[in-house]
Amino acid sequence: MHTKRVLNLMLVASVLVLGISAMAVAQAKRELIVIGHRVHLQSATAEEAGAMGINLIDKFEKMHPNVKVVYQTYPNPKTQEKLYRLGPLSNVEEDIVHVLNTWAVPRVADFLEPLDSYIEKNPLEDFPEDYPEGLLEVSRIKGSIYAIPVRVCYAGIQWINMKIMREIGVEYQPQLTPQEFYDIAKKGTFTRPTGEKVFGYNWRGTVGSLYEPFNRWTTWHGGKLITNDLEVAVNKPAAVKGLTYLQKFYQEGIAPPDVHTFDYAEETKMFMENRLLFYNGNTSYGKTFNDPTKSKIAGYAVMTRKQFPRELQDREPYGIGHTTFWSMGVFKGSQKKDLAWEYIRLLTSKEGALSMGLSGTTPARISILGGPEYQQNNPAAQIEKLVAPYVEPAWAPFENAEEAIDLIGAYCQDVIYKGTSVQEQMNQLARELEALMP
């Protein structure tokens, strides 16, 4: 009798254990692991204050009840390291990686899954016609698409502080040539009666960032620092003219004396504190600049468009800026490629692009830039739509790009801050850059 009771208890215990195990299996979810910057997570979840999009991760998990999306967020250098370290492996836990355009060098084709067959089987809406060709050209490696653009920065476009424009008695300028920009920036450099100094223009002046303003001013004169064919052009007339302007801004005190230490935070802070007239930041910053809880110039930050110098005005007027952008790719070693593609399809869909656009990131899709909902919530949307079909990255990806960036920055600091000869220094820079080209 005792033995029978023990057996019955053991049987009940076994059933309970099996039941609990079954429940655990039923509740266990497959993890879809995404690597990127924290901004990518914030735009996907619309978790930033003031974001008006939807939580796309939550939507995806409801579409796939047995899946949990897990983001591993890192600073950009660490994300790049993950791409290059995990990419060669044949079996990885991670599935999706955000790829900055400068990282899309030819060997990345060995790290990521080509997406052509996925696009053919489960197409993206209006692909590729809804995307700027300048973005897709980078995403193609050896003729195949390896990543889909998802987040864009349209730089090289001017933000104007209309508070200071009114303070100096200058009307809004919808388009500016380089000389007009210089003249207004010079007038917008002064000291207020309180002793507060106001500057006409600043930029990210550290060694690792200087190539950006240099490239902006070069494209404004119709050239590039490095051509799409990876030909060095830093010593050509357009680049020399552009860098000469930056040198003048600094040498004449139109830019702050410590601008060589400025990166994003310092550059942006000065504009939002009403101490800067012109700012070159991303078009998506409009909501922040015009947020009265964060900015002293709320309602006064507006955009203008660059215009070529008079002698170049027969050219296409919108192609004078550059873009940096993020794409989403699938690791070649991922064991959940189909699921990863479904996630990319959601985030890059028109719904996903609009949601992230309303959450503070600039969408890669041209149609969203021109849509009424996005335009109502972004003061820069109309200009974004104008420039989107024409912009392109500063240069095509190449292996030694980081070394080139540092080299350009070091030479630019000498030219701008020490007042050395622009042409001579750029000739020497060109020789050193040519040694880095593939």
Buried (B, 14 or more C-beta within 10 A) or exposed (E): EEEEEEEEEEEEEEEEEEEEEEEEEEEEBEBBBBBBBEBBBBBBBBEBEBBBBBBBBEBBBEEBEEBBBBBBBBEBEEBBEBBBEBBEEEEBBBBBBBBBBBBBBEEBBEBBBBBEEBBEEEEBBEBBEBBBEBBBBBBBBEEBBBBBBBBBBBBBBBBBBBBBBEBBEBEEBEEBBBEBBBBBBBBBBBEEEEEEEBBBBBBBBBBBBBBBBBBBBBBBBBBBBBEEEBEBBBBBEBBBBBBBBBBBBBEEEBBBEEBBEBEEEBBBEBBBEBBBBBBBBBBBBBBBBBBEEEBBBBEBBBBBBBBBBEEBEEEEBBBBBBBBBBBBBBBBBBEBBEBBBBBBBBBBBBBBBBBBBBBBBBBBBBBBBBBEEBBEBBBBBEBBBBBBBBBBBBBBBBEBBBEBBBBBBBBBBBBBBEEEEBBEBBEBBBEBBEEBBE
